[in-house]
Amino acid sequence: MFEESFRGFKEKYYGVRPITTNGWKSIFYRGPKKDEDGNMIMGPQGVPVEEDYA
């Protein structure tokens, strides 16, 4: 949409990471991994496999 206005704006970009756990939770959260049908994927011990979501 605004690609032309950003082109050539900067040569380098830097990512800034939150320091605290609460800061990370506002960006990422953990939850059960699901297959295509929406069912939880279980690990070898019968525990749900967790995945990071953004």
CHARMM internal coordinates of N, CA and C (Angstrom, degrees):
IC EDIT
DIST 1 N 1 CA 1.4381
DIST 1 CA 1 C 1.5269
ANGL 1 N 1 CA 1 C 110.45
DIST 1 C 2 N 1.3290
ANGL 1 CA 1 C 2 N 117.72
DIHE 1 N 1 CA 1 C 2 N -53.29
DIST 2 N 2 CA 1.4533
ANGL 1 C 2 N 2 CA 121.41
DIHE 1 CA 1 C 2 N 2 CA -179.69
DIST 2 CA 2 C 1.5235
ANGL 2 N 2 CA 2 C 110.79
DIHE 1 C 2 N 2 CA 2 C -110.01
DIST 2 C 3 N 1.3191
ANGL 2 CA 2 C 3 N 117.20
DIHE 2 N 2 CA 2 C 3 N 29.08
DIST 3 N 3 CA 1.4607
ANGL 2 C 3 N 3 CA 121.25
DIHE 2 CA 2 C 3 N 3 CA -175.03
DIST 3 CA 3 C 1.5183
ANGL 3 N 3 CA 3 C 112.03
DIHE 2 C 3 N 3 CA 3 C -58.46
DIST 3 C 4 N 1.2915
ANGL 3 CA 3 C 4 N 117.62
DIHE 3 N 3 CA 3 C 4 N -41.25
DIST 4 N 4 CA 1.4689
ANGL 3 C 4 N 4 CA 120.43
DIHE 3 CA 3 C 4 N 4 CA -178.73
DIST 4 CA 4 C 1.5208
ANGL 4 N 4 CA 4 C 112.10
DIHE 3 C 4 N 4 CA 4 C -65.11
DIST 4 C 5 N 1.3230
ANGL 4 CA 4 C 5 N 118.29
DIHE 4 N 4 CA 4 C 5 N -33.75
DIST 5 N 5 CA 1.4616
ANGL 4 C 5 N 5 CA 119.89
DIHE 4 CA 4 C 5 N 5 CA -178.83
DIST 5 CA 5 C 1.5229
ANGL 5 N 5 CA 5 C 111.60
DIHE 4 C 5 N 5 CA 5 C -73.71
DIST 5 C 6 N 1.3454
ANGL 5 CA 5 C 6 N 118.86
DIHE 5 N 5 CA 5 C 6 N -22.46
DIST 6 N 6 CA 1.4623
ANGL 5 C 6 N 6 CA 121.77
DIHE 5 CA 5 C 6 N 6 CA 179.45
DIST 6 CA 6 C 1.5194
ANGL 6 N 6 CA 6 C 112.94
DIHE 5 C 6 N 6 CA 6 C -93.37
DIST 6 C 7 N 1.2911
ANGL 6 CA 6 C 7 N 118.58
DIHE 6 N 6 CA 6 C 7 N -19.85
DIST 7 N 7 CA 1.4594
ANGL 6 C 7 N 7 CA 121.27
DIHE 6 CA 6 C 7 N 7 CA -176.12
DIST 7 CA 7 C 1.5263
ANGL 7 N 7 CA 7 C 109.83
DIHE 6 C 7 N 7 CA 7 C -61.88
DIST 7 C 8 N 1.3464
ANGL 7 CA 7 C 8 N 116.00
DIHE 7 N 7 CA 7 C 8 N 126.01
DIST 8 N 8 CA 1.4526
ANGL 7 C 8 N 8 CA 121.37
DIHE 7 CA 7 C 8 N 8 CA 179.20
DIST 8 CA 8 C 1.5142
ANGL 8 N 8 CA 8 C 114.05
DIHE 7 C 8 N 8 CA 8 C 78.92
DIST 8 C 9 N 1.3247
ANGL 8 CA 8 C 9 N 118.09
DIHE 8 N 8 CA 8 C 9 N 6.46
DIST 9 N 9 CA 1.4582
ANGL 8 C 9 N 9 CA 121.16
DIHE 8 CA 8 C 9 N 9 CA -177.90
DIST 9 CA 9 C 1.5190
ANGL 9 N 9 CA 9 C 111.16
DIHE 8 C 9 N 9 CA 9 C -67.08
DIST 9 C 10 N 1.3396
ANGL 9 CA 9 C 10 N 117.43
DIHE 9 N 9 CA 9 C 10 N -49.59
DIST 10 N 10 CA 1.4655
ANGL 9 C 10 N 10 CA 122.15
DIHE 9 CA 9 C 10 N 10 CA 178.75
DIST 10 CA 10 C 1.5117
ANGL 10 N 10 CA 10 C 109.04
DIHE 9 C 10 N 10 CA 10 C -141.26
DIST 10 C 11 N 1.3364
ANGL 10 CA 10 C 11 N 115.37
DIHE 10 N 10 CA 10 C 11 N 152.20
DIST 11 N 11 CA 1.4579
ANGL 10 C 11 N 11 CA 119.56
DIHE 10 CA 10 C 11 N 11 CA 176.57
DIST 11 CA 11 C 1.5165
ANGL 11 N 11 CA 11 C 111.45
DIHE 10 C 11 N 11 CA 11 C -89.53
DIST 11 C 12 N 1.3339
ANGL 11 CA 11 C 12 N 118.07
DIHE 11 N 11 CA 11 C 12 N -28.72
DIST 12 N 12 CA 1.4596
ANGL 11 C 12 N 12 CA 122.28
DIHE 11 CA 11 C 12 N 12 CA -179.24
DIST 12 CA 12 C 1.5204
ANGL 12 N 12 CA 12 C 110.19
DIHE 11 C 12 N 12 CA 12 C -128.53
DIST 12 C 13 N 1.3166
ANGL 12 CA 12 C 13 N 115.08
DIHE 12 N 12 CA 12 C 13 N 145.45
DIST 13 N 13 CA 1.4566
ANGL 12 C 13 N 13 CA 121.91
DIHE 12 CA 12 C 13 N 13 CA 175.20
DIST 13 CA 13 C 1.5202
ANGL 13 N 13 CA 13 C 108.19
DIHE 12 C 13 N 13 CA 13 C -126.44
DIST 13 C 14 N 1.2993
ANGL 13 CA 13 C 14 N 117.70
DIHE 13 N 13 CA 13 C 14 N 145.48
DIST 14 N 14 CA 1.4577
ANGL 13 C 14 N 14 CA 122.75
DIHE 13 CA 13 C 14 N 14 CA 179.93
DIST 14 CA 14 C 1.5190
ANGL 14 N 14 CA 14 C 109.51
DIHE 13 C 14 N 14 CA 14 C -123.15
DIST 14 C 15 N 1.3312
ANGL 14 CA 14 C 15 N 115.40
DIHE 14 N 14 CA 14 C 15 N 137.57
DIST 15 N 15 CA 1.4587
ANGL 14 C 15 N 15 CA 120.29
DIHE 14 CA 14 C 15 N 15 CA 175.51
DIST 15 CA 15 C 1.5142
ANGL 15 N 15 CA 15 C 109.63
DIHE 14 C 15 N 15 CA 15 C -90.42
DIST 15 C 16 N 1.3018
ANGL 15 CA 15 C 16 N 117.01
DIHE 15 N 15 CA 15 C 16 N 140.89
DIST 16 N 16 CA 1.4592
ANGL 15 C 16 N 16 CA 122.22
DIHE 15 CA 15 C 16 N 16 CA 179.16
DIST 16 CA 16 C 1.5199
ANGL 16 N 16 CA 16 C 107.47
DIHE 15 C 16 N 16 CA 16 C -112.46
DIST 16 C 17 N 1.3443
ANGL 16 CA 16 C 17 N 115.33
DIHE 16 N 16 CA 16 C 17 N 124.15
DIST 17 N 17 CA 1.4563
ANGL 16 C 17 N 17 CA 120.36
DIHE 16 CA 16 C 17 N 17 CA -178.96
DIST 17 CA 17 C 1.5213
ANGL 17 N 17 CA 17 C 110.89
DIHE 16 C 17 N 17 CA 17 C -98.58
DIST 17 C 18 N 1.3190
ANGL 17 CA 17 C 18 N 117.76
DIHE 17 N 17 CA 17 C 18 N 140.05
DIST 18 N 18 CA 1.4612
ANGL 17 C 18 N 18 CA 120.43
DIHE 17 CA 17 C 18 N 18 CA 174.47
DIST 18 CA 18 C 1.5318
ANGL 18 N 18 CA 18 C 110.15
DIHE 17 C 18 N 18 CA 18 C -67.42
DIST 18 C 19 N 1.3184
ANGL 18 CA 18 C 19 N 117.61
DIHE 18 N 18 CA 18 C 19 N 146.55
DIST 19 N 19 CA 1.4576
ANGL 18 C 19 N 19 CA 122.12
DIHE 18 CA 18 C 19 N 19 CA -178.25
DIST 19 CA 19 C 1.5264
ANGL 19 N 19 CA 19 C 111.05
DIHE 18 C 19 N 19 CA 19 C -86.07
DIST 19 C 20 N 1.3066
ANGL 19 CA 19 C 20 N 117.80
DIHE 19 N 19 CA 19 C 20 N -40.57
DIST 20 N 20 CA 1.4609
ANGL 19 C 20 N 20 CA 121.04
DIHE 19 CA 19 C 20 N 20 CA -173.42
DIST 20 CA 20 C 1.5293
ANGL 20 N 20 CA 20 C 111.84
DIHE 19 C 20 N 20 CA 20 C -88.55
DIST 20 C 21 N 1.3142
ANGL 20 CA 20 C 21 N 114.87
DIHE 20 N 20 CA 20 C 21 N 161.52
DIST 21 N 21 CA 1.4600
ANGL 20 C 21 N 21 CA 121.03
DIHE 20 CA 20 C 21 N 21 CA 177.14
DIST 21 CA 21 C 1.5227
ANGL 21 N 21 CA 21 C 110.77
DIHE 20 C 21 N 21 CA 21 C -64.52
DIST 21 C 22 N 1.3094
ANGL 21 CA 21 C 22 N 116.82
DIHE 21 N 21 CA 21 C 22 N -38.86
DIST 22 N 22 CA 1.4723
ANGL 21 C 22 N 22 CA 119.77
DIHE 21 CA 21 C 22 N 22 CA 178.95
DIST 22 CA 22 C 1.5201
ANGL 22 N 22 CA 22 C 111.09
DIHE 21 C 22 N 22 CA 22 C -64.27
DIST 22 C 23 N 1.3216
ANGL 22 CA 22 C 23 N 116.95
DIHE 22 N 22 CA 22 C 23 N -34.15
DIST 23 N 23 CA 1.4584
ANGL 22 C 23 N 23 CA 120.15
DIHE 22 CA 22 C 23 N 23 CA 176.04
DIST 23 CA 23 C 1.5157
ANGL 23 N 23 CA 23 C 111.76
DIHE 22 C 23 N 23 CA 23 C -63.85
DIST 23 C 24 N 1.3433
ANGL 23 CA 23 C 24 N 116.77
DIHE 23 N 23 CA 23 C 24 N -42.61
DIST 24 N 24 CA 1.4670
ANGL 23 C 24 N 24 CA 120.74
DIHE 23 CA 23 C 24 N 24 CA 177.81
DIST 24 CA 24 C 1.5169
ANGL 24 N 24 CA 24 C 111.16
DIHE 23 C 24 N 24 CA 24 C -65.43
DIST 24 C 25 N 1.3249
ANGL 24 CA 24 C 25 N 116.94
DIHE 24 N 24 CA 24 C 25 N -37.80
DIST 25 N 25 CA 1.4631
ANGL 24 C 25 N 25 CA 120.06
DIHE 24 CA 24 C 25 N 25 CA -178.68
DIST 25 CA 25 C 1.5225
ANGL 25 N 25 CA 25 C 111.95
DIHE 24 C 25 N 25 CA 25 C -66.27
DIST 25 C 26 N 1.3211
ANGL 25 CA 25 C 26 N 117.37
DIHE 25 N 25 CA 25 C 26 N -22.29
DIST 26 N 26 CA 1.4592
ANGL 25 C 26 N 26 CA 119.55
DIHE 25 CA 25 C 26 N 26 CA 177.53
DIST 26 CA 26 C 1.5250
ANGL 26 N 26 CA 26 C 111.45
DIHE 25 C 26 N 26 CA 26 C -77.66
DIST 26 C 27 N 1.3429
ANGL 26 CA 26 C 27 N 116.99
DIHE 26 N 26 CA 26 C 27 N -15.47
DIST 27 N 27 CA 1.4642
ANGL 26 C 27 N 27 CA 121.33
DIHE 26 CA 26 C 27 N 27 CA -179.94
DIST 27 CA 27 C 1.5265
ANGL 27 N 27 CA 27 C 111.02
DIHE 26 C 27 N 27 CA 27 C -107.81
DIST 27 C 28 N 1.3370
ANGL 27 CA 27 C 28 N 116.55
DIHE 27 N 27 CA 27 C 28 N -48.13
DIST 28 N 28 CA 1.4566
ANGL 27 C 28 N 28 CA 122.75
DIHE 27 CA 27 C 28 N 28 CA -177.53
DIST 28 CA 28 C 1.5156
ANGL 28 N 28 CA 28 C 109.93
DIHE 27 C 28 N 28 CA 28 C -118.68
DIST 28 C 29 N 1.3001
ANGL 28 CA 28 C 29 N 116.66
DIHE 28 N 28 CA 28 C 29 N 151.86
DIST 29 N 29 CA 1.4558
ANGL 28 C 29 N 29 CA 120.57
DIHE 28 CA 28 C 29 N 29 CA 170.91
DIST 29 CA 29 C 1.5231
ANGL 29 N 29 CA 29 C 108.35
DIHE 28 C 29 N 29 CA 29 C -143.69
DIST 29 C 30 N 1.3254
ANGL 29 CA 29 C 30 N 115.97
DIHE 29 N 29 CA 29 C 30 N 152.91
DIST 30 N 30 CA 1.4562
ANGL 29 C 30 N 30 CA 121.70
DIHE 29 CA 29 C 30 N 30 CA 179.55
DIST 30 CA 30 C 1.5161
ANGL 30 N 30 CA 30 C 108.91
DIHE 29 C 30 N 30 CA 30 C -98.14
DIST 30 C 31 N 1.3168
ANGL 30 CA 30 C 31 N 114.50
DIHE 30 N 30 CA 30 C 31 N 143.50
DIST 31 N 31 CA 1.4519
ANGL 30 C 31 N 31 CA 119.89
DIHE 30 CA 30 C 31 N 31 CA 177.90
DIST 31 CA 31 C 1.5110
ANGL 31 N 31 CA 31 C 109.82
DIHE 30 C 31 N 31 CA 31 C -157.79
DIST 31 C 32 N 1.3149
ANGL 31 CA 31 C 32 N 117.84
DIHE 31 N 31 CA 31 C 32 N 172.62
DIST 32 N 32 CA 1.4614
ANGL 31 C 32 N 32 CA 120.55
DIHE 31 CA 31 C 32 N 32 CA -178.99
DIST 32 CA 32 C 1.5222
ANGL 32 N 32 CA 32 C 111.35
DIHE 31 C 32 N 32 CA 32 C -68.38
DIST 32 C 33 N 1.3314
ANGL 32 CA 32 C 33 N 115.22
DIHE 32 N 32 CA 32 C 33 N 139.57
DIST 33 N 33 CA 1.4643
ANGL 32 C 33 N 33 CA 120.78
DIHE 32 CA 32 C 33 N 33 CA 176.49
DIST 33 CA 33 C 1.5246
ANGL 33 N 33 CA 33 C 107.92
DIHE 32 C 33 N 33 CA 33 C -75.61
DIST 33 C 34 N 1.3250
ANGL 33 CA 33 C 34 N 116.65
DIHE 33 N 33 CA 33 C 34 N 138.16
DIST 34 N 34 CA 1.4616
ANGL 33 C 34 N 34 CA 120.86
DIHE 33 CA 33 C 34 N 34 CA -177.02
DIST 34 CA 34 C 1.5201
ANGL 34 N 34 CA 34 C 110.35
DIHE 33 C 34 N 34 CA 34 C -124.51
DIST 34 C 35 N 1.3347
ANGL 34 CA 34 C 35 N 115.48
DIHE 34 N 34 CA 34 C 35 N 150.99
DIST 35 N 35 CA 1.4553
ANGL 34 C 35 N 35 CA 120.31
DIHE 34 CA 34 C 35 N 35 CA 177.39
DIST 35 CA 35 C 1.5277
ANGL 35 N 35 CA 35 C 110.07
DIHE 34 C 35 N 35 CA 35 C -85.78
DIST 35 C 36 N 1.3267
ANGL 35 CA 35 C 36 N 116.14
DIHE 35 N 35 CA 35 C 36 N -171.33
DIST 36 N 36 CA 1.4704
ANGL 35 C 36 N 36 CA 120.78
DIHE 35 CA 35 C 36 N 36 CA -176.25
DIST 36 CA 36 C 1.5267
ANGL 36 N 36 CA 36 C 112.77
DIHE 35 C 36 N 36 CA 36 C -63.19
DIST 36 C 37 N 1.3390
ANGL 36 CA 36 C 37 N 116.45
DIHE 36 N 36 CA 36 C 37 N -27.94
DIST 37 N 37 CA 1.4674
ANGL 36 C 37 N 37 CA 120.73
DIHE 36 CA 36 C 37 N 37 CA -178.69
DIST 37 CA 37 C 1.5204
ANGL 37 N 37 CA 37 C 113.16
DIHE 36 C 37 N 37 CA 37 C -87.93
DIST 37 C 38 N 1.3450
ANGL 37 CA 37 C 38 N 117.75
DIHE 37 N 37 CA 37 C 38 N -3.21
DIST 38 N 38 CA 1.4537
ANGL 37 C 38 N 38 CA 121.59
DIHE 37 CA 37 C 38 N 38 CA -179.82
DIST 38 CA 38 C 1.5165
ANGL 38 N 38 CA 38 C 114.17
DIHE 37 C 38 N 38 CA 38 C 90.70
DIST 38 C 39 N 1.3414
ANGL 38 CA 38 C 39 N 117.33
DIHE 38 N 38 CA 38 C 39 N 7.15
DIST 39 N 39 CA 1.4631
ANGL 38 C 39 N 39 CA 121.01
DIHE 38 CA 38 C 39 N 39 CA 178.75
DIST 39 CA 39 C 1.5213
ANGL 39 N 39 CA 39 C 109.97
DIHE 38 C 39 N 39 CA 39 C -85.26
DIST 39 C 40 N 1.3563
ANGL 39 CA 39 C 40 N 116.17
DIHE 39 N 39 CA 39 C 40 N 143.57
DIST 40 N 40 CA 1.4620
ANGL 39 C 40 N 40 CA 120.12
DIHE 39 CA 39 C 40 N 40 CA 178.91
DIST 40 CA 40 C 1.5241
ANGL 40 N 40 CA 40 C 110.17
DIHE 39 C 40 N 40 CA 40 C -68.02
DIST 40 C 41 N 1.3336
ANGL 40 CA 40 C 41 N 115.93
DIHE 40 N 40 CA 40 C 41 N 140.20
DIST 41 N 41 CA 1.4589
ANGL 40 C 41 N 41 CA 121.75
DIHE 40 CA 40 C 41 N 41 CA 176.79
DIST 41 CA 41 C 1.5194
ANGL 41 N 41 CA 41 C 107.83
DIHE 40 C 41 N 41 CA 41 C -91.23
DIST 41 C 42 N 1.3201
ANGL 41 CA 41 C 42 N 116.08
DIHE 41 N 41 CA 41 C 42 N 127.20
DIST 42 N 42 CA 1.4605
ANGL 41 C 42 N 42 CA 121.91
DIHE 41 CA 41 C 42 N 42 CA -179.49
DIST 42 CA 42 C 1.5228
ANGL 42 N 42 CA 42 C 110.11
DIHE 41 C 42 N 42 CA 42 C -99.16
DIST 42 C 43 N 1.3377
ANGL 42 CA 42 C 43 N 115.39
DIHE 42 N 42 CA 42 C 43 N 143.82
DIST 43 N 43 CA 1.4533
ANGL 42 C 43 N 43 CA 121.60
DIHE 42 CA 42 C 43 N 43 CA 176.78
DIST 43 CA 43 C 1.5180
ANGL 43 N 43 CA 43 C 110.95
DIHE 42 C 43 N 43 CA 43 C -81.72
DIST 43 C 44 N 1.3387
ANGL 43 CA 43 C 44 N 117.12
DIHE 43 N 43 CA 43 C 44 N -176.98
DIST 44 N 44 CA 1.4645
ANGL 43 C 44 N 44 CA 120.73
DIHE 43 CA 43 C 44 N 44 CA -177.53
DIST 44 CA 44 C 1.5356
ANGL 44 N 44 CA 44 C 113.88
DIHE 43 C 44 N 44 CA 44 C -62.45
DIST 44 C 45 N 1.3276
ANGL 44 CA 44 C 45 N 118.52
DIHE 44 N 44 CA 44 C 45 N -29.73
DIST 45 N 45 CA 1.4636
ANGL 44 C 45 N 45 CA 121.04
DIHE 44 CA 44 C 45 N 45 CA -179.93
DIST 45 CA 45 C 1.5293
ANGL 45 N 45 CA 45 C 112.53
DIHE 44 C 45 N 45 CA 45 C -89.61
DIST 45 C 46 N 1.3181
ANGL 45 CA 45 C 46 N 118.04
DIHE 45 N 45 CA 45 C 46 N 6.12
DIST 46 N 46 CA 1.4563
ANGL 45 C 46 N 46 CA 121.32
DIHE 45 CA 45 C 46 N 46 CA -179.04
DIST 46 CA 46 C 1.5164
ANGL 46 N 46 CA 46 C 113.87
DIHE 45 C 46 N 46 CA 46 C 84.16
DIST 46 C 47 N 1.3337
ANGL 46 CA 46 C 47 N 116.66
DIHE 46 N 46 CA 46 C 47 N 10.82
DIST 47 N 47 CA 1.4657
ANGL 46 C 47 N 47 CA 122.12
DIHE 46 CA 46 C 47 N 47 CA 179.44
DIST 47 CA 47 C 1.5287
ANGL 47 N 47 CA 47 C 107.91
DIHE 46 C 47 N 47 CA 47 C -96.67
DIST 47 C 48 N 1.3341
ANGL 47 CA 47 C 48 N 118.30
DIHE 47 N 47 CA 47 C 48 N 137.21
DIST 48 N 48 CA 1.4699
ANGL 47 C 48 N 48 CA 119.73
DIHE 47 CA 47 C 48 N 48 CA 178.71
DIST 48 CA 48 C 1.5320
ANGL 48 N 48 CA 48 C 111.84
DIHE 47 C 48 N 48 CA 48 C -59.62
DIST 48 C 49 N 1.3200
ANGL 48 CA 48 C 49 N 116.05
DIHE 48 N 48 CA 48 C 49 N 138.43
DIST 49 N 49 CA 1.4600
ANGL 48 C 49 N 49 CA 122.22
DIHE 48 CA 48 C 49 N 49 CA 176.55
DIST 49 CA 49 C 1.5189
ANGL 49 N 49 CA 49 C 107.34
DIHE 48 C 49 N 49 CA 49 C -78.51
DIST 49 C 50 N 1.3473
ANGL 49 CA 49 C 50 N 116.86
DIHE 49 N 49 CA 49 C 50 N 130.84
DIST 50 N 50 CA 1.4619
ANGL 49 C 50 N 50 CA 120.17
DIHE 49 CA 49 C 50 N 50 CA -179.35
DIST 50 CA 50 C 1.5189
ANGL 50 N 50 CA 50 C 110.58
DIHE 49 C 50 N 50 CA 50 C -98.05
DIST 50 C 51 N 1.3234
ANGL 50 CA 50 C 51 N 114.99
DIHE 50 N 50 CA 50 C 51 N 153.35
DIST 51 N 51 CA 1.4551
ANGL 50 C 51 N 51 CA 121.99
DIHE 50 CA 50 C 51 N 51 CA -177.30
DIST 51 CA 51 C 1.5256
ANGL 51 N 51 CA 51 C 108.31
DIHE 50 C 51 N 51 CA 51 C -140.12
DIST 51 C 52 N 1.3276
ANGL 51 CA 51 C 52 N 116.44
DIHE 51 N 51 CA 51 C 52 N 149.52
DIST 52 N 52 CA 1.4632
ANGL 51 C 52 N 52 CA 121.16
DIHE 51 CA 51 C 52 N 52 CA 176.08
DIST 52 CA 52 C 1.5226
ANGL 52 N 52 CA 52 C 109.39
DIHE 51 C 52 N 52 CA 52 C -86.67
DIST 52 C 53 N 1.3193
ANGL 52 CA 52 C 53 N 115.80
DIHE 52 N 52 CA 52 C 53 N 136.37
DIST 53 N 53 CA 1.4608
ANGL 52 C 53 N 53 CA 122.18
DIHE 52 CA 52 C 53 N 53 CA 176.98
DIST 53 CA 53 C 1.5190
ANGL 53 N 53 CA 53 C 108.96
DIHE 52 C 53 N 53 CA 53 C -119.62
DIST 53 C 54 N 1.3110
ANGL 53 CA 53 C 54 N 115.41
DIHE 53 N 53 CA 53 C 54 N 145.41
DIST 54 N 54 CA 1.4641
ANGL 53 C 54 N 54 CA 119.54
DIHE 53 CA 53 C 54 N 54 CA 177.84
DIST 54 CA 54 C 1.5066
ANGL 54 N 54 CA 54 C 109.95
DIHE 53 C 54 N 54 CA 54 C -109.60
END
COOR INIT
IC SEED 1 N 1 CA 1 C
IC BUILD
